[in-house]
Amino acid sequence: MALDFDDARDAESLVEHVTSMTETDLACVGIDGTVDEQVERPAVLARDSGCDGVVASPAEAGPLRALLGPEALIVTPGVSFGDPTSDHARTGTPAAALRSGASHVILGRGVSKAADPVAVMRERRAAIAV
């Protein structure tokens, strides 16, 4: 699978679902319900409003693919290669996110903050092959 940023950039709009929130966090800000409910409800609203897709955690890629169908963009930040310092509460590996239904993964700080970003990107790209 080719990973092409141009596909995501050309999207009319995306709706973001925060990947760092847990049910405890939601309760602290007065939101009742589960994380799943808080991801699915706006995703359906986005789809029904004509959005091309959503930004969601790797953990939600599969359920969102089933909910939104095969054409929706599902962009997943919060992917991890076992980095214990990740600030995302709902993570997953890039390969697992893609297998579950993500159309794109974001390889952020794990690459950009590496001593040799090019070498890390090559290594991670090989690991993503699905």
N, C-alpha and C positions, 0 to 999 in steps of 0.2 A: 504494500500500500504506500503510495507516495504521499508524503505529508507536505502540503503546499499552503503557505500562509495566505497566498492570494485568494484562495477559496473563502477563507474566513473574512478577509478584508472586503470582499465583494458583497457580502451579505447585507441585506437591507437593514437588519437590526438583530441584535441578540439581547436576551434578557439574562442578567447575571443572578446566579444563586450563590450566596456566600459559602465558601468551602471550609471556613474556619469556625462555623457555629455548630454547637451541639444542642440537644434538647434542653440541657441545663442553661445554656446561654440564652436560648429563646425564652425560657421562663423568666429569666432575669430581666428581660426587656419587655415583659408583659405579653408575650405571644404564646397562646395556648396551642397545643397540638404537637404532633411529632415533626421531626425534620422531614420525613417523607412527605407529609401533607404540605409542609411549607415549600417544598421543591415542586411537587406535582401541580398544585393549584396555580401558581404563576406561569408554569410551563404551558398549561392548557390555555390560559389567558393569552400568552404570547402567541401560541399557534393560531388561536382563533382571531387574533388581531392582525395576523399577517406577518409576524416575525419569522425570520428564516431559521431561528434556532435559539439555543440557550447556552449559557456558560454554567457548568455544574461540576461537582466533584466526580472523580472517577467512580465512587461508590454508587452514584445515581445514574451512570451512563446506561446500564442495562434497562432499568425501569423506565427511564425517559425515552429510550429507543422504542420500547414496546408501546409507550403512550403516544409518542409524537410521530412515529412512522419512519420509513426508510429514508426520506428526503431531508429530514431536519438536520441542521448542523448541531452537533453536541460537542462543545469545546471544553476540554477538561484541564484546568490548572490543578495544582495540588498533587501532581504525579510525583512519585517517590521511587528512589532506588535504594530504599532502606536508610535514608537520611534521618537520624534521630532528632535533628533540630528543626524539622518541618513545622511551620506554624499553621498548617492545615489540619483540621480535626478529622476530616473524612478523606483519606488519601487512598491511593492504589498505585500499582505499577502502570507505566504507560502501556505495556503489552496487554495487561488485563483490562485496562480502560478501553483500548481499541477492540479487543475481543468482545467486550460487553456491549459495544455499540457507539463509543465515542467516534466522531468523525475527525477530530483533531485533538492533539495533546499539546500542552504548553510545557516546554522544558525551560524553566526559568533559572532561578538562582543557583541550582546545582551545576549548571553549565556556566552561567555568566560569572560566577564567583570562583570558579575552579582556577588552579594555577595554570593549567593548559586547557582552555576552553575548547580548542579545536580537537584535541585528543579525546577529551571527555565526550564531546558531541559525536565523534566517530564511534566511540564505544557504546554510547547510549542508543545511537541509531541502529547499530547491529542488534542490540538487545530488544529493540522495539519490533523488529521484523515479525509480522504475524502472517 
